[in-house]
Amino acid sequence: MTRNESRHHVTGSPLQALASPPPVFDQDEVSALFLEKYGLQAELRPLVSERDQNFHAVSSDGSQFVIKIANSAEPKVITDFQIQALLHVEKAGSRAAVPRIVRALDGSVAIEINDSGAAHVCRVVTYLPGIPVDRVKPSARLAENLGMSLAQLDIALSGFEHAGDHQVLLWDMQRAADLRPLLDYILERELRERVAACLLDFETRVSPELGSLRSQVIHNDVNGGNVLAGDDGETIRGIIDFGDMLRAPLIIDVAIAAAYLRIGSGDPLRLIMPFVAGYHSVTPLENAELELLFDLVRTRLAATIAILRWRLATRGESDAYSLASAESERSAEHFLAALDATTRNDFSLRVRQACGLAGDRN
């Protein structure tokens, strides 16, 4: 891991990247291409994606894959960054299961397909079986296992460097202050003010400290749809979807995952505490990181609300991703209110106690 002493960015607008419509290739065309380039005949089923076009492919021998066609607005260096990261994790022998890159018949890790003059990079990865965590009844044991799995993945990603690891991304929490223009899309005054308060806390309390924290390439989107549980509902089978990866402070990966451990009622920290404890048991968290965790969790919730509201307004109610994300937005609103009902000090104290660090804030 390195300290986040300097920032470099791939050029491009994060709003433009998300606003750009995903590719719309004919399913039969993709199936024929899969057979030609990979030598596999398969049945395809579309998968919902925020900005790409994805298919679940089941070949004639029962093998399963995911075909991912990148948005033409995504720079090729970013696509290669995602591919090389998976190769790096595979080489590192991570205990955290992740998809593996499938090479084409000619040995290449990706192919290029064109549509109306626009070039799209297409890659194929193995399909990981499992139950998405957001469909499993949450438990403290599941949360603890998730924390340990994420820490193992971050260990595998440590030391990985790539020209694309500073991509400009709307979901980059280091850039949360840039989300202020999206507040206009939140029509309810009380909610808009709550989200605005989160962004202000980020600007004043968090942003000045980020440069001093340990930093590396992180997954950046460990939500319930990107984590697969076993049949017992408690073990973690794998972590998928590396499309939002970037270089950032390590604690941001922890905060993002924690922001999706939402309780509908009762103690809002019931799952966050065992999750952070699980992570800490593999990779001990530093005091400076734990001090920022409360505000970083709130920042991710604020980002979820603002971005999904903006996307709904710009794409319309027929947008498949917006429809799929509607419940996430609603639960983020409720969970943010629940966290705001607690205090920063209480949050920090209880998380420290869960990690066995009670009273130690030096």
C-alpha positions, -999 to 999 in steps of 0.1 A, spaced: 0 0 0 11 35 -6 2 69 9 -21 89 -12 4 117 -17 -5 127 -53 -36 126 -75 -36 121 -113 -68 117 -133 -77 101 -166 -95 128 -186 -132 126 -191 -165 137 -175 -180 113 -149 -214 126 -157 -209 120 -194 -197 84 -187 -229 75 -168 -252 95 -191 -239 77 -222 -263 49 -231 -250 14 -228 -243 -7 -260 -272 -24 -275 -259 -53 -295 -282 -80 -309 -281 -111 -287 -278 -134 -317 -248 -113 -329 -231 -116 -296 -237 -154 -295 -222 -158 -329 -192 -137 -319 -187 -158 -288 -187 -189 -309 -163 -174 -334 -138 -159 -310 -140 -182 -281 -151 -215 -297 -180 -219 -274 -217 -222 -283 -239 -208 -256 -273 -196 -246 -273 -160 -235 -294 -141 -210 -292 -103 -207 -279 -89 -173 -288 -54 -161 -258 -30 -161 -253 7 -153 -233 16 -183 -222 -16 -202 -240 -44 -219 -237 -78 -201 -248 -113 -208 -249 -145 -187 -237 -173 -211 -242 -210 -205 -223 -231 -230 -233 -265 -243 -211 -283 -218 -226 -264 -189 -198 -240 -183 -210 -205 -174 -195 -171 -183 -203 -134 -182 -198 -115 -215 -191 -78 -208 -193 -52 -236 -179 -19 -224 -195 14 -231 -177 32 -260 -174 62 -237 -151 43 -214 -114 49 -223 -96 17 -233 -70 22 -206 -98 18 -180 -111 -14 -196 -76 -28 -196 -71 -17 -160 -101 -38 -150 -88 -68 -169 -53 -66 -156 -66 -62 -120 -84 -96 -123 -53 -111 -137 -33 -97 -108 -57 -110 -82 -56 -145 -99 -18 -144 -99 -18 -133 -62 -37 -165 -53 -63 -145 -33 -85 -164 -8 -113 -142 -20 -130 -157 -50 -134 -134 -80 -142 -139 -117 -113 -150 -139 -105 -136 -173 -113 -161 -201 -89 -158 -231 -101 -159 -267 -89 -186 -291 -60 -165 -301 -49 -159 -265 -61 -123 -262 -78 -111 -230 -103 -90 -249 -117 -84 -283 -131 -53 -301 -165 -51 -317 -179 -21 -336 -213 -6 -340 -220 24 -362 -184 35 -360 -182 32 -322 -156 7 -309 -165 -14 -279 -141 -37 -259 -156 -70 -251 -142 -94 -224 -153 -127 -210 -150 -138 -174 -160 -169 -155 -194 -169 -139 -194 -174 -101 -223 -193 -86 -239 -181 -54 -268 -161 -40 -265 -123 -41 -262 -111 -6 -291 -86 -10 -314 -116 -14 -302 -133 18 -315 -127 53 -287 -106 69 -268 -119 99 -239 -109 120 -220 -140 108 -225 -131 72 -214 -95 79 -182 -107 96 -174 -131 68 -179 -103 43 -155 -81 62 -128 -109 61 -134 -115 24 -131 -79 15 -99 -76 35 -85 -106 16 -94 -90 -17 -78 -57 -7 -46 -76 2 -46 -93 -32 -50 -58 -49 -23 -42 -28 8 -34 -49 -12 -34 -82 -6 -3 -103 -19 6 -137 -22 37 -159 -60 36 -155 -62 34 -117 -71 71 -114 -102 70 -135 -126 98 -132 -158 83 -118 -190 97 -105 -190 70 -78 -155 81 -66 -161 92 -30 -129 112 -31 -149 135 -55 -181 136 -34 -181 174 -33 -186 173 -71 -221 158 -65 -235 191 -52 -251 200 -86 -272 168 -83 -289 180 -52 -314 198 -75 -328 164 -85 -338 156 -50 -372 173 -48 -380 166 -11 -366 195 9 -359 175 41 -340 148 22 -322 173 0 -310 191 32 -299 158 48 -278 149 17 -264 184 15 -253 181 51 -235 149 44 -216 165 15 -207 195 37 -194 171 65 -174 153 38 -158 186 26 -150 199 60 -142 168 80 -131 141 56 -116 156 24 -87 174 42 -76 141 58 -77 118 28 -43 126 15 -27 112 47 -44 78 46 -29 46 31 -42 42 -4 -43 15 -31 -65 1 -58 -99 -9 -43 -130 -26 -55 -151 5 -48 -185 -11 -51 -190 -39 -27 -228 -38 -25 -252 -67 -19 -256 -73 -56 -219 -77 -61 -213 -102 -33 -223 -139 -35 -232 -160 -5 -233 -197 -1 -264 -219 3 -261 -215 41 -266 -177 37 -235 -170 58 -204 -179 39 -191 -157 11 -187 -174 -23 -172 -145 -42 -171 -108 -51 -179 -97 -86 -182 -66 -109 -149 -47 -108 -161 -19 -131 -158 9 -105 -123 1 -93 -99 29 -87 -70 40 -65 -84 55 -32 -79 54 5 -84 18 18 -110 28 43 -133 39 15 -137 3 5 -147 -5 40 -171 24 42 -189 15 9 -195 -20 19 -207 -8 53 -232 16 37 -250 -14 22 -254 -33 55 -287 -16 60 -311 -24 88 -348 -17 82 -354 -11 118 -337 -13 151 -300 -8 158 -284 6 125 -250 -7 136 -260 -43 141 -243 -55 109 -217 -28 106 -199 -37 138 -193 -74 130 -184 -64 94 -157 -39 105 -145 -64 131 -141 -91 104 -121 -67 82 -100 -56 111 -92 -92 121 -75 -96 87 -62 -61 81 -60 -40 112 -76 -5 106 -57 26 117 -72 51 142 -72 78 116 -93 56 93 -118 47 120 -123 83 128 -136 90 93 -157 59 89 -190 74 101 -189 103 77 -177 81 48 -206 57 53 -230 87 52 -212 101 22 -218 69 2 -255 69 12 -258 105 1 -240 97 -32 -264 68 -38 -295 90 -33 -282 119 -54 -268 98 -83 -299 76 -86 -322 106 -85 -302 123 -112 -301 91 -134 -339 86 -130 -345 122 -141 -322 120 -171 -329 84 -183 -366 82 -174 -386 55 -156 -381 30 -184 -343 28 -177 -336 -8 -165 -308 2 -141 -329 29 -125 -358 4 -120 -334 -22 -105 -319 4 -82 -351 19 -69 -351 -2 -37 -315 7 -31 -323 44 -32 -352 40 -8 -333 19 17 -304 44 15 -328 72 25 -341 53 55 -306 41 66 -291 76 63 -318 89 86 -312 61 111 -274 69 111 -281 106 115 -301 98 146 -270 84 163 -238 104 170 -204 104 154 -188 96 188 -212 68 196 -206 52 161 -168 54 166 -169 40 201 -190 10 192 -170 2 161 -138 4 181 -153 -19 208 -162 -44 181 -126 -44 169 -112 -47 205 -100 -11 205 -122 4 231 -107 36 246 -77 36 222 -81 66 199 -44 76 196 
